[in-house]
């Protein structure tokens, strides 16, 4: 019973991650600002990595522990962790770039003199 509820919850989270990944991918292709493109693509990587990790978890609960399924689950976990890490690293890089670009454009940082 608990495993069934967990499977459905993971499927719902997977669907949410898939929609968020698609939306950020579409946004990255429609914008012209290079920094915004980088930010949207980094969020796409984060959501794709989350999707792969969740897919590996779903496979763990659905299929038995055959050798092939364990190898596929491990590959999905490794690829998902790499995408998640790369997306987080890229997001921090482009967030710093955006912060420097906004700071150089004459905007205040929120501190009073």
Secondary structure by P-SEA (a helix, b strand, c coil): caaaaaaaaaaaaaaaaaaaaaaaaaaaaacccaaaaaaaaaaaaaaaaaaaaaaaaaaaacccccaaaaaaaaaaaaaaaaaaaaaaaaaaaaaaaaaaaaaaacccccccc
